[in-house]
């Protein structure tokens, strides 16, 4: 559960995933590539 909280805040050790999460939080939109990065990282890790 701790991992999920850090993932939502964009505070994990993978820069691209952090940027994708922070972009979603601030802009409320992201392109398809960033959506795929977030989703793949969450489901695989």
mmCIF file of the N, C-alpha and C atoms, coordinates in Angstrom:
data_MODEL
# 
_entry.id   MODEL 
# 
loop_
_atom_site.group_PDB 
_atom_site.id 
_atom_site.type_symbol 
_atom_site.label_atom_id 
_atom_site.label_alt_id 
_atom_site.label_comp_id 
_atom_site.label_asym_id 
_atom_site.label_entity_id 
_atom_site.label_seq_id 
_atom_site.pdbx_PDB_ins_code 
_atom_site.Cartn_x 
_atom_site.Cartn_y 
_atom_site.Cartn_z 
_atom_site.occupancy 
_atom_site.B_iso_or_equiv 
_atom_site.pdbx_formal_charge 
_atom_site.auth_seq_id 
_atom_site.auth_comp_id 
_atom_site.auth_asym_id 
_atom_site.auth_atom_id 
_atom_site.pdbx_PDB_model_num 
ATOM 1   N N  . UNK A 1 1  ? 0.816  -1.196 0.000   1.00 0.00 ? 1  UNK A N  1 
ATOM 2   C CA . UNK A 1 1  ? 0.000  0.000  0.000   1.00 0.00 ? 1  UNK A CA 1 
ATOM 3   C C  . UNK A 1 1  ? 0.858  1.258  0.000   1.00 0.00 ? 1  UNK A C  1 
ATOM 4   N N  . UNK A 1 2  ? 2.024  1.189  0.601   1.00 0.00 ? 2  UNK A N  1 
ATOM 5   C CA . UNK A 1 2  ? 2.920  2.349  0.615   1.00 0.00 ? 2  UNK A CA 1 
ATOM 6   C C  . UNK A 1 2  ? 3.362  2.685  -0.810  1.00 0.00 ? 2  UNK A C  1 
ATOM 7   N N  . UNK A 1 3  ? 3.641  1.652  -1.595  1.00 0.00 ? 3  UNK A N  1 
ATOM 8   C CA . UNK A 1 3  ? 4.071  1.868  -2.976  1.00 0.00 ? 3  UNK A CA 1 
ATOM 9   C C  . UNK A 1 3  ? 2.992  2.597  -3.774  1.00 0.00 ? 3  UNK A C  1 
ATOM 10  N N  . UNK A 1 4  ? 1.747  2.212  -3.585  1.00 0.00 ? 4  UNK A N  1 
ATOM 11  C CA . UNK A 1 4  ? 0.662  2.833  -4.340  1.00 0.00 ? 4  UNK A CA 1 
ATOM 12  C C  . UNK A 1 4  ? 0.538  4.316  -3.996  1.00 0.00 ? 4  UNK A C  1 
ATOM 13  N N  . UNK A 1 5  ? 0.711  4.651  -2.738  1.00 0.00 ? 5  UNK A N  1 
ATOM 14  C CA . UNK A 1 5  ? 0.658  6.054  -2.335  1.00 0.00 ? 5  UNK A CA 1 
ATOM 15  C C  . UNK A 1 5  ? 1.776  6.871  -2.960  1.00 0.00 ? 5  UNK A C  1 
ATOM 16  N N  . UNK A 1 6  ? 2.998  6.314  -2.960  1.00 0.00 ? 6  UNK A N  1 
ATOM 17  C CA . UNK A 1 6  ? 4.127  7.008  -3.585  1.00 0.00 ? 6  UNK A CA 1 
ATOM 18  C C  . UNK A 1 6  ? 3.924  7.121  -5.090  1.00 0.00 ? 6  UNK A C  1 
ATOM 19  N N  . UNK A 1 7  ? 3.350  6.087  -5.692  1.00 0.00 ? 7  UNK A N  1 
ATOM 20  C CA . UNK A 1 7  ? 3.101  6.110  -7.139  1.00 0.00 ? 7  UNK A CA 1 
ATOM 21  C C  . UNK A 1 7  ? 2.117  7.220  -7.485  1.00 0.00 ? 7  UNK A C  1 
ATOM 22  N N  . UNK A 1 8  ? 1.066  7.376  -6.700  1.00 0.00 ? 8  UNK A N  1 
ATOM 23  C CA . UNK A 1 8  ? 0.072  8.419  -6.957  1.00 0.00 ? 8  UNK A CA 1 
ATOM 24  C C  . UNK A 1 8  ? 0.665  9.815  -6.844  1.00 0.00 ? 8  UNK A C  1 
ATOM 25  N N  . UNK A 1 9  ? 1.616  9.987  -5.930  1.00 0.00 ? 9  UNK A N  1 
ATOM 26  C CA . UNK A 1 9  ? 2.236  11.295 -5.728  1.00 0.00 ? 9  UNK A CA 1 
ATOM 27  C C  . UNK A 1 9  ? 3.399  11.557 -6.684  1.00 0.00 ? 9  UNK A C  1 
ATOM 28  N N  . UNK A 1 10 ? 3.863  10.529 -7.382  1.00 0.00 ? 10 UNK A N  1 
ATOM 29  C CA . UNK A 1 10 ? 4.999  10.689 -8.284  1.00 0.00 ? 10 UNK A CA 1 
ATOM 30  C C  . UNK A 1 10 ? 6.304  10.786 -7.535  1.00 0.00 ? 10 UNK A C  1 
ATOM 31  N N  . UNK A 1 11 ? 6.465  9.962  -6.516  1.00 0.00 ? 11 UNK A N  1 
ATOM 32  C CA . UNK A 1 11 ? 7.666  10.002 -5.681  1.00 0.00 ? 11 UNK A CA 1 
ATOM 33  C C  . UNK A 1 11 ? 8.405  8.672  -5.642  1.00 0.00 ? 11 UNK A C  1 
ATOM 34  N N  . UNK A 1 12 ? 8.419  7.963  -6.754  1.00 0.00 ? 12 UNK A N  1 
ATOM 35  C CA . UNK A 1 12 ? 9.162  6.710  -6.796  1.00 0.00 ? 12 UNK A CA 1 
ATOM 36  C C  . UNK A 1 12 ? 10.519 6.947  -7.460  1.00 0.00 ? 12 UNK A C  1 
ATOM 37  N N  . UNK A 1 13 ? 11.300 5.914  -7.632  1.00 0.00 ? 13 UNK A N  1 
ATOM 38  C CA . UNK A 1 13 ? 12.678 6.070  -8.107  1.00 0.00 ? 13 UNK A CA 1 
ATOM 39  C C  . UNK A 1 13 ? 12.826 6.052  -9.623  1.00 0.00 ? 13 UNK A C  1 
ATOM 40  N N  . UNK A 1 14 ? 11.754 6.182  -10.358 1.00 0.00 ? 14 UNK A N  1 
ATOM 41  C CA . UNK A 1 14 ? 11.815 6.182  -11.813 1.00 0.00 ? 14 UNK A CA 1 
ATOM 42  C C  . UNK A 1 14 ? 11.357 7.546  -12.327 1.00 0.00 ? 14 UNK A C  1 
ATOM 43  N N  . UNK A 1 15 ? 12.280 8.285  -12.893 1.00 0.00 ? 15 UNK A N  1 
ATOM 44  C CA . UNK A 1 15 ? 12.031 9.673  -13.265 1.00 0.00 ? 15 UNK A CA 1 
ATOM 45  C C  . UNK A 1 15 ? 10.890 9.824  -14.268 1.00 0.00 ? 15 UNK A C  1 
ATOM 46  N N  . UNK A 1 16 ? 10.843 8.990  -15.272 1.00 0.00 ? 16 UNK A N  1 
ATOM 47  C CA . UNK A 1 16 ? 9.808  9.118  -16.292 1.00 0.00 ? 16 UNK A CA 1 
ATOM 48  C C  . UNK A 1 16 ? 8.411  8.897  -15.704 1.00 0.00 ? 16 UNK A C  1 
ATOM 49  N N  . UNK A 1 17 ? 8.288  7.946  -14.811 1.00 0.00 ? 17 UNK A N  1 
ATOM 50  C CA . UNK A 1 17 ? 6.995  7.692  -14.171 1.00 0.00 ? 17 UNK A CA 1 
ATOM 51  C C  . UNK A 1 17 ? 6.628  8.862  -13.263 1.00 0.00 ? 17 UNK A C  1 
ATOM 52  N N  . UNK A 1 18 ? 7.594  9.404  -12.547 1.00 0.00 ? 18 UNK A N  1 
ATOM 53  C CA . UNK A 1 18 ? 7.342  10.567 -11.688 1.00 0.00 ? 18 UNK A CA 1 
ATOM 54  C C  . UNK A 1 18 ? 6.832  11.751 -12.503 1.00 0.00 ? 18 UNK A C  1 
ATOM 55  N N  . UNK A 1 19 ? 7.481  12.008 -13.619 1.00 0.00 ? 19 UNK A N  1 
ATOM 56  C CA . UNK A 1 19 ? 7.079  13.121 -14.481 1.00 0.00 ? 19 UNK A CA 1 
ATOM 57  C C  . UNK A 1 19 ? 5.672  12.889 -15.032 1.00 0.00 ? 19 UNK A C  1 
ATOM 58  N N  . UNK A 1 20 ? 5.380  11.676 -15.434 1.00 0.00 ? 20 UNK A N  1 
ATOM 59  C CA . UNK A 1 20 ? 4.055  11.363 -15.971 1.00 0.00 ? 20 UNK A CA 1 
ATOM 60  C C  . UNK A 1 20 ? 2.974  11.573 -14.912 1.00 0.00 ? 20 UNK A C  1 
ATOM 61  N N  . UNK A 1 21 ? 3.239  11.180 -13.685 1.00 0.00 ? 21 UNK A N  1 
ATOM 62  C CA . UNK A 1 21 ? 2.252  11.350 -12.613 1.00 0.00 ? 21 UNK A CA 1 
ATOM 63  C C  . UNK A 1 21 ? 2.081  12.820 -12.245 1.00 0.00 ? 21 UNK A C  1 
ATOM 64  N N  . UNK A 1 22 ? 3.181  13.557 -12.187 1.00 0.00 ? 22 UNK A N  1 
ATOM 65  C CA . UNK A 1 22 ? 3.093  14.974 -11.837 1.00 0.00 ? 22 UNK A CA 1 
ATOM 66  C C  . UNK A 1 22 ? 2.399  15.771 -12.934 1.00 0.00 ? 22 UNK A C  1 
ATOM 67  N N  . UNK A 1 23 ? 2.620  15.386 -14.192 1.00 0.00 ? 23 UNK A N  1 
ATOM 68  C CA . UNK A 1 23 ? 1.928  16.049 -15.292 1.00 0.00 ? 23 UNK A CA 1 
ATOM 69  C C  . UNK A 1 23 ? 0.422  15.801 -15.195 1.00 0.00 ? 23 UNK A C  1 
ATOM 70  N N  . UNK A 1 24 ? 0.040  14.583 -14.906 1.00 0.00 ? 24 UNK A N  1 
ATOM 71  C CA . UNK A 1 24 ? -1.380 14.266 -14.777 1.00 0.00 ? 24 UNK A CA 1 
ATOM 72  C C  . UNK A 1 24 ? -2.004 15.055 -13.625 1.00 0.00 ? 24 UNK A C  1 
ATOM 73  N N  . UNK A 1 25 ? -1.266 15.196 -12.549 1.00 0.00 ? 25 UNK A N  1 
ATOM 74  C CA . UNK A 1 25 ? -1.789 15.918 -11.378 1.00 0.00 ? 25 UNK A CA 1 
ATOM 75  C C  . UNK A 1 25 ? -1.933 17.416 -11.645 1.00 0.00 ? 25 UNK A C  1 
ATOM 76  N N  . UNK A 1 26 ? -0.974 18.011 -12.342 1.00 0.00 ? 26 UNK A N  1 
ATOM 77  C CA . UNK A 1 26 ? -1.013 19.459 -12.546 1.00 0.00 ? 26 UNK A CA 1 
ATOM 78  C C  . UNK A 1 26 ? -1.856 19.882 -13.741 1.00 0.00 ? 26 UNK A C  1 
ATOM 79  N N  . UNK A 1 27 ? -1.776 19.147 -14.834 1.00 0.00 ? 27 UNK A N  1 
ATOM 80  C CA . UNK A 1 27 ? -2.461 19.541 -16.062 1.00 0.00 ? 27 UNK A CA 1 
ATOM 81  C C  . UNK A 1 27 ? -3.789 18.804 -16.240 1.00 0.00 ? 27 UNK A C  1 
ATOM 82  N N  . UNK A 1 28 ? -3.944 17.683 -15.579 1.00 0.00 ? 28 UNK A N  1 
ATOM 83  C CA . UNK A 1 28 ? -5.124 16.814 -15.701 1.00 0.00 ? 28 UNK A CA 1 
ATOM 84  C C  . UNK A 1 28 ? -5.267 16.228 -17.099 1.00 0.00 ? 28 UNK A C  1 
ATOM 85  N N  . UNK A 1 29 ? -4.159 16.095 -17.799 1.00 0.00 ? 29 UNK A N  1 
ATOM 86  C CA . UNK A 1 29 ? -4.141 15.509 -19.132 1.00 0.00 ? 29 UNK A CA 1 
ATOM 87  C C  . UNK A 1 29 ? -2.740 14.994 -19.420 1.00 0.00 ? 29 UNK A C  1 
ATOM 88  N N  . UNK A 1 30 ? -2.633 13.933 -20.188 1.00 0.00 ? 30 UNK A N  1 
ATOM 89  C CA . UNK A 1 30 ? -1.331 13.479 -20.672 1.00 0.00 ? 30 UNK A CA 1 
ATOM 90  C C  . UNK A 1 30 ? -1.541 12.705 -21.972 1.00 0.00 ? 30 UNK A C  1 
ATOM 91  N N  . UNK A 1 31 ? -0.480 12.612 -22.742 1.00 0.00 ? 31 UNK A N  1 
ATOM 92  C CA . UNK A 1 31 ? -0.607 11.942 -24.030 1.00 0.00 ? 31 UNK A CA 1 
ATOM 93  C C  . UNK A 1 31 ? -0.621 10.422 -23.851 1.00 0.00 ? 31 UNK A C  1 
ATOM 94  N N  . UNK A 1 32 ? -0.848 9.726  -24.930 1.00 0.00 ? 32 UNK A N  1 
ATOM 95  C CA . UNK A 1 32 ? -0.999 8.277  -24.880 1.00 0.00 ? 32 UNK A CA 1 
ATOM 96  C C  . UNK A 1 32 ? 0.259  7.585  -24.380 1.00 0.00 ? 32 UNK A C  1 
ATOM 97  N N  . UNK A 1 33 ? 1.420  8.081  -24.752 1.00 0.00 ? 33 UNK A N  1 
ATOM 98  C CA . UNK A 1 33 ? 2.679  7.455  -24.325 1.00 0.00 ? 33 UNK A CA 1 
ATOM 99  C C  . UNK A 1 33 ? 2.837  7.509  -22.807 1.00 0.00 ? 33 UNK A C  1 
ATOM 100 N N  . UNK A 1 34 ? 2.518  8.652  -22.214 1.00 0.00 ? 34 UNK A N  1 
ATOM 101 C CA . UNK A 1 34 ? 2.643  8.784  -20.760 1.00 0.00 ? 34 UNK A CA 1 
ATOM 102 C C  . UNK A 1 34 ? 1.597  7.932  -20.039 1.00 0.00 ? 34 UNK A C  1 
ATOM 103 N N  . UNK A 1 35 ? 0.422  7.810  -20.614 1.00 0.00 ? 35 UNK A N  1 
ATOM 104 C CA . UNK A 1 35 ? -0.590 6.923  -20.031 1.00 0.00 ? 35 UNK A CA 1 
ATOM 105 C C  . UNK A 1 35 ? -0.086 5.486  -20.027 1.00 0.00 ? 35 UNK A C  1 
ATOM 106 N N  . UNK A 1 36 ? 0.539  5.080  -21.124 1.00 0.00 ? 36 UNK A N  1 
ATOM 107 C CA . UNK A 1 36 ? 1.076  3.726  -21.215 1.00 0.00 ? 36 UNK A CA 1 
ATOM 108 C C  . UNK A 1 36 ? 2.202  3.510  -20.212 1.00 0.00 ? 36 UNK A C  1 
ATOM 109 N N  . UNK A 1 37 ? 3.058  4.514  -20.028 1.00 0.00 ? 37 UNK A N  1 
ATOM 110 C CA . UNK A 1 37 ? 4.156  4.400  -19.061 1.00 0.00 ? 37 UNK A CA 1 
ATOM 111 C C  . UNK A 1 37 ? 3.598  4.201  -17.656 1.00 0.00 ? 37 UNK A C  1 
ATOM 112 N N  . UNK A 1 38 ? 2.633  5.024  -17.277 1.00 0.00 ? 38 UNK A N  1 
ATOM 113 C CA . UNK A 1 38 ? 2.051  4.921  -15.930 1.00 0.00 ? 38 UNK A CA 1 
ATOM 114 C C  . UNK A 1 38 ? 1.380  3.571  -15.718 1.00 0.00 ? 38 UNK A C  1 
ATOM 115 N N  . UNK A 1 39 ? 0.562  3.175  -16.671 1.00 0.00 ? 39 UNK A N  1 
ATOM 116 C CA . UNK A 1 39 ? -0.200 1.938  -16.531 1.00 0.00 ? 39 UNK A CA 1 
ATOM 117 C C  . UNK A 1 39 ? 0.704  0.711  -16.515 1.00 0.00 ? 39 UNK A C  1 
ATOM 118 N N  . UNK A 1 40 ? 1.665  0.679  -17.403 1.00 0.00 ? 40 UNK A N  1 
ATOM 119 C CA . UNK A 1 40 ? 2.570  -0.459 -17.465 1.00 0.00 ? 40 UNK A CA 1 
ATOM 120 C C  . UNK A 1 40 ? 3.396  -0.564 -16.197 1.00 0.00 ? 40 UNK A C  1 
ATOM 121 N N  . UNK A 1 41 ? 3.886  0.539  -15.704 1.00 0.00 ? 41 UNK A N  1 
ATOM 122 C CA . UNK A 1 41 ? 4.691  0.510  -14.493 1.00 0.00 ? 41 UNK A CA 1 
ATOM 123 C C  . UNK A 1 41 ? 3.872  0.019  -13.307 1.00 0.00 ? 41 UNK A C  1 
ATOM 124 N N  . UNK A 1 42 ? 2.648  0.481  -13.195 1.00 0.00 ? 42 UNK A N  1 
ATOM 125 C CA . UNK A 1 42 ? 1.807  0.072  -12.066 1.00 0.00 ? 42 UNK A CA 1 
ATOM 126 C C  . UNK A 1 42 ? 1.472  -1.413 -12.134 1.00 0.00 ? 42 UNK A C  1 
ATOM 127 N N  . UNK A 1 43 ? 1.158  -1.922 -13.304 1.00 0.00 ? 43 UNK A N  1 
ATOM 128 C CA . UNK A 1 43 ? 0.728  -3.320 -13.398 1.00 0.00 ? 43 UNK A CA 1 
ATOM 129 C C  . UNK A 1 43 ? 1.895  -4.298 -13.332 1.00 0.00 ? 43 UNK A C  1 
ATOM 130 N N  . UNK A 1 44 ? 3.066  -3.909 -13.813 1.00 0.00 ? 44 UNK A N  1 
ATOM 131 C CA . UNK A 1 44 ? 4.207  -4.828 -13.813 1.00 0.00 ? 44 UNK A CA 1 
ATOM 132 C C  . UNK A 1 44 ? 4.957  -4.797 -12.487 1.00 0.00 ? 44 UNK A C  1 
ATOM 133 N N  . UNK A 1 45 ? 5.124  -3.620 -11.915 1.00 0.00 ? 45 UNK A N  1 
ATOM 134 C CA . UNK A 1 45 ? 5.875  -3.513 -10.659 1.00 0.00 ? 45 UNK A CA 1 
ATOM 135 C C  . UNK A 1 45 ? 4.905  -3.578 -9.541  1.00 0.00 ? 45 UNK A C  1 
# 
